[in-house]
């Protein structure tokens, strides 16, 4: 039996279909607007917390109290300089010198700043140089808004740092790349430095390290998953040759003594026949 569908039914069906499609589109658009307003979901943190093994040896002392001098070239547009420490702050004007260079001196950086908490900023610069220590004789200028100095003990007495990791990765110190691990015997400026190990699997490990003057540091970053380092395959030692004891001397066989002849038995006398008896008369 044929089913007849009137034009009215077709129109009604079309209206319902358009309403459903339109409603779904409105819901999808609304979800996109909410997502845009809330921003992208936070990315999972790839930094893992570890405590590396740090072995220190050898260091020298820096004066805990003394002057610091700064020299700038005649073409450097600087009018003053400021040293700021944790509990000390001083600013000095530039003075003219006969040799054409200009400079200034801080008569005494106070006791207690030898831990590396003093920084120098030239006027007009937006960032400081440091750390500055008592006894420093610095030559400074401004480059790209930064105070750049040479001759400080932070560099002349830099530490020597070696870094290893149980997992493969690359090393950064204060954001500067130092190549794939292990990294051996690199010179690192005195003061607090941030070490970052960027693992090949995308994770990172960071550690703040205080480098002392002329200090040697050996650092090992462990496996962040807690797994022990796979043990090295033991190598069998080469065989030890045991010296062979010399064979005892072979004694020549003794010459046998000649046989001793037994004494000859005395000869038995031959029997004597009895004398004939004469016949009786």
Secondary structure as GFF3:
##gff-version 3
##sequence-region A 1 281
A	DSSP	alpha_helix	7	38	.	.	.	ID=ss1
A	DSSP	beta_strand	47	48	.	.	.	ID=ss2
A	DSSP	beta_strand	53	57	.	.	.	ID=ss3
A	DSSP	beta_strand	66	72	.	.	.	ID=ss4
A	DSSP	beta_strand	80	84	.	.	.	ID=ss5
A	DSSP	beta_strand	89	93	.	.	.	ID=ss6
A	DSSP	beta_strand	95	96	.	.	.	ID=ss7
A	DSSP	beta_strand	102	109	.	.	.	ID=ss8
A	DSSP	beta_strand	119	122	.	.	.	ID=ss9
A	DSSP	beta_strand	129	130	.	.	.	ID=ss10
A	DSSP	beta_strand	137	143	.	.	.	ID=ss11
A	DSSP	beta_strand	146	150	.	.	.	ID=ss12
A	DSSP	alpha_helix	153	156	.	.	.	ID=ss13
A	DSSP	beta_strand	159	165	.	.	.	ID=ss14
A	DSSP	beta_strand	169	173	.	.	.	ID=ss15
A	DSSP	beta_strand	176	180	.	.	.	ID=ss16
A	DSSP	beta_strand	183	188	.	.	.	ID=ss17
A	DSSP	beta_strand	191	199	.	.	.	ID=ss18
A	DSSP	beta_strand	204	211	.	.	.	ID=ss19
A	DSSP	beta_strand	216	221	.	.	.	ID=ss20
###
